Amino acid sequence: MYEDPRLRRLYFQAWHRGTREADYMVGGFFDRYASTWNEEEFQWFETLLDEQDVDIMAWGMGTAEVPERFKGPMMDAFKKLDFIKIRN
């Protein structure tokens, strides 16, 4: 899928979080937006991947306060959750 080793690693980490719900949230976000990210945004995402899934999901769903280091346009896009494809 990706030739660049960094993108392959990020794709794998985004889609292998440990739960299907986290995979859809984090992996779906990566699939939808990664092609538009600049270096700073990739660094933000890499830092996000170091966090616990329960925290990431709570921030995305708005059930927990987002830490200052993650606030901004990237988290705003993540919180929309419009990138998650629901299969019937």
Backbone hydrogen bonds, N-H to C=O, Kabsch-Sander energy under -0.5 kcal/mol:
donor,donor_aa,acceptor,acceptor_aa,energy
8,R,4,D,-2.3
9,R,5,P,-2.4
10,L,6,R,-2.7
11,Y,7,L,-2.8
12,F,8,R,-2.4
13,Q,9,R,-2.8
14,A,10,L,-2.6
15,W,11,Y,-2.0
16,H,12,F,-0.8
23,D,19,T,-2.5
24,Y,20,R,-2.6
25,M,21,E,-2.1
26,V,22,A,-3.0
27,G,14,A,-0.7
27,G,22,A,-0.6
27,G,23,D,-2.1
28,G,23,D,-0.8
28,G,24,Y,-1.2
29,F,25,M,-1.5
30,F,26,V,-2.2
31,D,27,G,-2.8
32,R,28,G,-2.3
33,Y,29,F,-2.3
34,A,30,F,-2.4
36,T,33,Y,-2.4
37,W,33,Y,-0.5
37,W,34,A,-1.2
42,F,38,N,-2.3
43,Q,39,E,-2.3
44,W,40,E,-2.0
45,F,41,E,-2.4
46,E,42,F,-2.6
47,T,43,Q,-2.1
48,L,44,W,-2.4
49,L,45,F,-2.2
50,D,46,E,-0.6
50,D,47,T,-1.1
51,E,48,L,-2.0
56,I,52,Q,-2.3
57,M,53,D,-3.0
58,A,54,V,-1.8
59,W,55,D,-2.6
60,G,56,I,-2.4
61,M,57,M,-2.3
62,G,58,A,-0.9
63,T,58,A,-2.1
64,A,58,A,-1.1
70,F,67,P,-2.0
71,K,67,P,-0.8
71,K,68,E,-1.0
76,D,72,G,-2.4
77,A,73,P,-2.2
78,F,74,M,-2.2
79,K,75,M,-2.8
80,K,76,D,-0.7
80,K,77,A,-0.7
81,L,77,A,-0.6
81,L,78,F,-1.1
84,I,81,L,-1.0
85,K,83,F,-0.6
86,I,84,I,-0.7
87,R,85,K,-0.5
